[in-house]
Amino acid sequence: MTKKFVIGHKNPDTDSVVSAIVFSKYLKNGSIPAIAGELNRETRFVLDFLKGKKPKILKKAPVNSQFYLVDHGGLEQSIPGINSEDILGVVDHHQMFGLTTVEPLFYRTEVLGSTSTLLAKMFKEKGWKIDKKSAGLLLSGIISDTLNFTSKTTTTEDKKIAKELVIISGINIKELAQKMFDAKSDISGMSIREIVLSDYKEYKHLGKKIGIGVFETVSTTPFKGKDEKILKILGDIKKESKADFVFFGLIDILKKETFFYLLSDKEDGICKKAFGVSGKDVIVLKGITSRKKQLVPYIFKSI
Amino acid sequence: MTKKFVIGHKNPDTDSVVSAIVFSKYLKNGSIPAIAGELNRETRFVLDFLKGKKPKILKKAPVNSQFYLVDHGGLEQSIPGINSEDILGVVDHHQMFGLTTVEPLFYRTEVLGSTSTLLAKMFKEKGWKIDKKSAGLLLSGIISDTLNFTSKTTTTEDKKIAKELVIISGINIKELAQKMFDAKSDISGMSIREIVLSDYKEYKHLGKKIGIGVFETVSTTPFKGKDEKILKILGDIKKESKADFVFFGLIDILKKETFFYLLSDKEDGICKKAFGVSGKDVIVLKGITSRKKQLVPYIFKSI
């Protein structure tokens, strides 16, 4: 029998995980929430805190399975084995990744700070109540993706929906955000490679393969003196993944700036074109905290 | 100054025209409804009947313009000169055509009989009233695309929304459908070429260019003895458009069957694979009335 899964992108972040859980409830058709890899520390904290069940990990698509994709709309960032004819629906807030299908499907993406915001909207549109736990999960997704409403991707709709979710969930948003950021910033026991790959996405643009990893933190102190190591790891990743360009951005959430690591002259050239800033090894991009809105579009235009 | 347009696909049909008009009202941002070519007879009748204003014709994208696409979601079927970065939003009910964008946008498609149905839904979700004229226009879009609820693409949601639009518009649906079909079937003064091209769409699939024209009618009598002429015209279109395959389907709405014209052995081969039916020049496909649901997917799978 065909099983239906709701799943987010590879290297799952909080928004993609909570979206999978809540969209499966919305669908009311027995769809099973799943995740495309291990939870990061922030998401682990969120599920512990809200007593949410950890979804099943799927490393590849099982035989006879169909999928609802959340928080991504193309196959590049999906687990291996999903074909476009296996996709039943998409709920997302990213750009379009060239998905082609033979038959019509449900596809919805909007310019919002998180997929969680869109899901909350969809419940409202149906006139359905959001249960307390789901409200907490969606609120966490919004806080995570908008960096507690400080990211450039934040919209007035995100803020409005979050206020409503606060009322339903009874959560103290300041406290939750603080705890999430602490969990996110906790790198104890993590290798540099784990950090660089913890939120790494691969894109294809104009025939080029581009890898962009980011790590969001409330303190960059633990990274002092680690530049050389980070660049070495980036070089390894570039070789292994046969990427044309790889970048890593260490995002300081509080100072609102990004330490941007440039592996070689090739990456530096792109960076110069994209941001008008050039340098060796690592540069600081002031005011830049969003991969989606402030990094990807400019890097794409500079390829 | 940048102008914003709402526009449907080339060879506009009723659903694409009324969707452009009503979505521009929904947006409330000064967007101008436009059409990608001359109105067909059915749509002309609808606009006359409902005292709707004929939208501006755009044969190509003006300088400094941005677009909301309705009833199509890719650039293949858009007017020339629209680039993906000029697209502000999409409302559709077709398959995904591989749209790629650099930035997030509003994109919404659902498995419904018409784009008009989705637009009516969007008004309801916002809690906004649909005005009487818009209700009539959307009702016409639904009737047109679902062949008055007889096409395989018809969903229970189309029927439900149509009932609500009947109440708002005060329209007698049976009478409107009859008049629309009569207008649609009126071929007086039309050349065979005009008929074949009146609802012709081009697709790209697996590197092949496929043209599929359909003509819906309540009576195929005027086409008796015209097979040779139709095939000659199809041959001309294939040459001019450098298509790999071209098909023309004369759809008998009442008998629910399609006379399917096969230009050469190449088209016949596809048809045999797609429908298990083979023949010379023209064959009858029983029960087939929908290009989107019953022709395109099967033809794509047989390429």
Contacts between the chains, C-beta under 8 A, distances in Angstrom:
chain1	res1	chain2	res2	distance
A	84	B	96	7.6
A	93	B	104	5.9
A	94	B	104	5.5
A	95	B	100	7.7
A	95	B	101	4.5
A	95	B	102	6.0
A	95	B	103	5.5
A	95	B	104	5.1
A	95	B	105	7.2
A	96	B	84	7.5
A	96	B	99	4.6
A	96	B	100	5.6
A	96	B	101	4.5
A	96	B	105	7.0
A	96	B	107	6.4
A	97	B	100	6.4
A	98	B	98	4.6
A	98	B	99	6.7
A	98	B	100	4.1
A	99	B	96	4.6
A	99	B	98	6.7
A	99	B	99	7.9
A	100	B	95	7.7
A	100	B	96	5.7
A	100	B	97	6.4
A	100	B	98	4.1
A	101	B	95	4.6
A	101	B	96	4.5
A	102	B	95	5.9
A	102	B	296	7.4
A	102	B	297	4.8
A	102	B	300	5.0
A	102	B	301	6.8
A	103	B	95	5.5
A	103	B	293	7.6
A	103	B	297	5.3
A	104	B	93	5.9
A	104	B	94	5.5
A	104	B	95	5.1
A	104	B	109	6.6
A	104	B	110	7.6
A	104	B	111	4.9
A	104	B	292	7.1
A	104	B	293	8.0
A	105	B	95	7.2
A	105	B	96	7.0
A	105	B	109	7.2
A	105	B	111	6.4
A	106	B	109	7.2
A	106	B	110	5.3
A	106	B	111	6.3
A	107	B	96	6.3
A	107	B	107	6.3
A	107	B	108	7.1
A	107	B	109	4.8
A	108	B	107	7.1
A	108	B	108	5.1
A	108	B	109	7.8
A	109	B	104	6.6
A	109	B	105	7.2
A	109	B	106	7.2
A	109	B	107	4.8
A	109	B	108	7.8
A	110	B	104	7.7
A	110	B	106	5.3
A	110	B	107	8.0
A	111	B	104	4.9
A	111	B	105	6.5
A	111	B	106	6.3
A	125	B	125	3.8
A	292	B	104	7.1
A	293	B	103	7.6
A	293	B	104	8.0
A	296	B	102	7.4
A	297	B	102	4.8
A	297	B	103	5.4
A	300	B	102	5.0
A	301	B	102	6.8
